[in-house]
Amino acid sequence: MRQKMTKSNTLCLVILLLIAVQAEAQSAADDLGQRLINDFVNNVITLEGNFEQSLIDAEGTVIDRSSGKLEIERPKRFRWSYADPYEQWLVADGLNIWSYDLDLEQVTVKPQAEALANTPALLLGGSDQALEQFDYGGTTVEKITTWVRLEPKDKSSGFNRVELGFIDEQLRRMIFFDNLEQTTLIALDQVRINEPIDNARFHFVVPPDVDLVGTPVVAEAKSP
């Protein structure tokens, strides 16, 4: 009887130790994840790199692939330049979001604050209030990648959550989970951090003979 009780006590002790170790590891992961996301939003002023994007349906089938270049300049400016399979520009200039489909010869413009509210793209713009619109959902470490989960406070945004993947403490992966059970996976390559980017990359001029849909927001004149 004593031997059985001793073994039982030993097993309980081992389980308690494992739980404590796991809790400590998770706490360390959470500390790392929150530091990484805060550093990305607050200390990355510019980011430039190539991307590959995959859209995956609810059954796990890749239904669309594209690639191009991503450029970010904080605060509130970024540019997605799709090159393959068709050319399209998405330019955020701080006031408006311009979507230019070169094949269709059409530009759509929307107020930036309205278009980005509660969406993962808000994190790219790096506004001071970006993280306030998301709840921290936890951190997991998978081999060399640290995944940080964020969930929008406003569930009407169209997204359930976003996961940002950091390798060597730099953003290299993004996964967006939308309300249609589709997943968008973005892999970044040849990333450069906090290096100058030509200001013209974030300034959009509607080309001649191109249809414009929407009315852009105009900056208010500053008093002398």
C-alpha positions in Angstrom: 0.0 0.0 0.0 2.8 2.4 0.9 4.6 1.7 -2.4 1.4 2.4 -4.4 0.9 5.7 -2.5 4.5 6.7 -3.1 4.2 6.1 -6.8 0.9 8.0 -6.9 2.4 10.9 -5.1 5.4 10.9 -7.4 3.2 10.9 -10.5 1.2 13.8 -9.1 4.4 15.7 -8.4 5.7 15.1 -12.0 2.3 16.3 -13.4 2.4 19.5 -11.3 6.0 20.2 -12.3 5.1 19.7 -16.0 2.2 22.1 -15.6 4.4 24.7 -13.9 7.0 24.4 -16.6 4.4 24.8 -19.4 2.9 27.8 -17.6 6.3 29.4 -17.3 7.1 28.7 -21.0 3.8 30.2 -22.1 4.3 33.2 -19.9 7.7 33.7 -21.5 6.2 33.3 -25.0 3.5 35.8 -24.2 6.1 38.3 -23.0 8.1 37.8 -26.2 5.0 38.1 -28.5 3.7 41.3 -26.9 7.2 42.8 -27.1 7.5 41.9 -30.8 4.1 43.3 -31.8 4.7 46.5 -29.9 8.1 46.9 -31.4 6.7 46.3 -34.9 4.0 48.9 -34.5 6.0 51.5 -32.7 9.6 51.2 -33.8 9.4 50.1 -37.4 9.2 53.3 -39.4 9.8 51.8 -42.9 9.6 48.3 -44.2 10.2 47.2 -47.8 10.1 43.6 -49.2 8.7 41.2 -51.7 5.6 39.1 -50.9 3.9 36.0 -52.0 0.2 35.8 -51.2 -2.1 32.7 -51.1 -5.8 32.6 -50.6 -7.0 29.3 -49.1 -10.7 28.3 -48.9 -12.5 26.5 -46.0 -11.5 23.1 -47.4 -7.8 24.0 -47.4 -7.5 24.4 -51.2 -5.4 27.2 -52.6 -7.8 29.2 -54.8 -5.6 32.1 -55.7 -1.9 33.0 -55.7 -0.3 36.4 -56.3 3.0 38.2 -55.7 4.5 41.6 -55.6 6.1 44.2 -53.4 5.1 45.7 -50.1 6.3 49.1 -48.9 5.4 50.8 -45.5 6.2 54.2 -44.2 4.9 55.1 -40.8 2.6 56.7 -39.9 -0.3 55.7 -42.1 1.3 55.1 -45.5 1.8 51.9 -47.3 1.8 50.5 -50.8 0.9 47.0 -52.1 2.1 46.5 -55.7 0.8 43.3 -57.2 2.8 42.1 -60.2 1.5 38.6 -60.8 -0.9 37.2 -62.1 -2.1 40.8 -62.9 -0.8 44.3 -62.1 -2.7 46.2 -59.4 -1.6 48.9 -57.0 -3.1 49.6 -53.5 -1.7 52.9 -52.2 -2.5 54.4 -48.7 -1.3 58.0 -48.6 -2.5 58.9 -45.1 -5.9 60.2 -46.2 -7.1 57.9 -48.9 -6.8 54.3 -50.1 -6.3 54.2 -53.9 -6.9 50.9 -55.7 -5.7 50.9 -59.3 -6.4 48.0 -61.6 -4.1 48.6 -64.6 -5.8 46.0 -66.8 -9.3 47.4 -66.2 -8.0 51.0 -66.3 -10.0 51.8 -63.2 -9.2 53.5 -59.9 -11.3 53.2 -56.8 -10.7 55.6 -53.9 -12.0 55.4 -50.3 -11.3 57.4 -47.1 -8.4 55.6 -45.4 -9.6 55.9 -41.8 -13.0 54.3 -42.8 -11.6 51.6 -45.1 -9.0 50.4 -42.6 -10.9 50.5 -39.3 -10.5 47.3 -37.4 -8.7 45.5 -40.3 -5.3 43.9 -40.2 -4.1 46.6 -42.6 -4.4 49.1 -39.8 -1.4 47.4 -38.2 0.7 48.1 -41.3 -0.1 51.8 -41.1 1.2 51.9 -37.6 -1.1 54.6 -36.2 -0.8 55.3 -32.5 -4.2 53.7 -31.9 -3.7 50.6 -34.0 -3.3 48.1 -31.2 -6.2 49.6 -29.3 -8.6 48.1 -31.9 -7.3 44.5 -31.3 -7.2 42.1 -28.4 -4.1 40.1 -27.7 -4.9 36.4 -28.4 -1.7 34.7 -27.3 1.7 33.6 -28.7 3.0 30.3 -29.9 6.5 29.4 -31.0 6.8 27.0 -33.9 10.4 26.0 -34.7 12.0 29.4 -35.8 8.8 31.4 -36.0 7.0 33.2 -33.2 3.3 33.6 -34.0 1.4 36.4 -32.4 -2.4 36.3 -32.5 -4.6 39.4 -32.5 -8.4 39.6 -32.6 -10.4 42.6 -33.7 -12.6 44.1 -31.1 -15.1 45.0 -33.7 -16.3 41.7 -35.2 -18.0 43.4 -38.1 -14.6 44.1 -39.7 -14.8 40.9 -41.8 -11.8 39.2 -40.0 -11.9 36.8 -37.1 -8.2 37.2 -36.3 -4.7 37.9 -37.7 -1.5 36.0 -36.9 1.8 37.7 -37.4 4.9 35.5 -37.7 8.3 36.8 -36.6 11.6 35.2 -37.6 14.7 36.5 -35.8 12.4 39.1 -34.3 11.4 40.5 -37.7 8.0 40.2 -39.4 8.1 37.6 -42.1 4.6 36.0 -42.2 1.0 37.2 -42.0 -2.1 35.1 -41.9 -5.6 36.7 -42.1 -8.7 34.6 -41.1 -11.9 36.1 -42.5 -15.6 35.6 -41.6 -16.1 33.4 -44.8 -13.7 30.8 -43.4 -11.1 31.8 -46.0 -7.4 32.3 -45.0 -4.9 34.7 -46.6 -1.3 33.7 -46.1 1.4 36.3 -46.9 5.2 35.4 -46.9 7.7 38.3 -46.9 11.2 38.0 -48.5 14.2 40.3 -48.9 12.9 42.6 -46.2 14.6 45.9 -45.4 13.7 47.7 -42.2 14.0 51.5 -41.5 15.7 52.3 -44.7 14.6 55.4 -46.8 11.8 54.9 -49.3 11.1 57.4 -52.1 8.2 59.6 -51.0 6.6 59.3 -54.5 5.8 55.7 -53.8 3.0 56.8 -51.5 1.7 59.6 -53.7 -1.0 58.6 -56.2 -2.1 60.6 -59.2 -5.0 59.3 -61.3 -3.7 58.6 -64.8 -5.5 60.2 -67.7 -8.2 58.3 -69.5 -8.8 56.1 -66.4 -12.2 55.8 -64.7 -12.3 57.0 -61.1 -14.8 55.5 -58.7 -15.3 57.4 -55.4 -14.3 60.8 -54.1 -11.0 61.3 -52.3 -10.7 63.1 -49.0 -8.9 66.4 -49.3 -6.5 67.6 -46.6 -7.7 70.6 -44.6 -5.7 73.7 -45.1 -3.6 74.7 -42.0 -4.0 78.1 -40.5 -0.9 80.3 -40.7 
